[in-house]
Amino acid sequence: MTNTATIAKLNDTFRANPILGTTILTTGIRNNSSEDIAHIMNKVRNFKDFDEDNNPYGENDFGAFDFKGQKIFWKINYYDRNFEFASPDAANPSITNRVLTVMYADEY
């Protein structure tokens, strides 16, 4: 499996199980009802609409969708174990902390 395929698989697994990393919901997302947040997170977990525009490197690390008339973005970033720097190898889960950020597009 290539590094890109490994990273994509790790990202898909993380999105399906957000407790495998850190998840950040921006203020705008947190201002929704708990039911709406659950719906948003379900859409993130099950996102499969990857294409050349939102997934040019094949890592499945970004997505966007509409929710109640507003665009929502989600993005996965890779940090070292101390959250100080970028991970030296996002394909290696033993040295990488994955961080999923969910935000409204206008919060970007």
Buried (B, 14 or more C-beta within 10 A) or exposed (E): EEEBEBBBBBBBEBBEEBEBBBBEBBEBBEEBEEEEBEBBBEBBBEBEEBEEEBBEEEBBBBBBBEBEEEEBBBBBBBBBEEEEEEBEBBBBBEBBBBBBBBBBEEEE
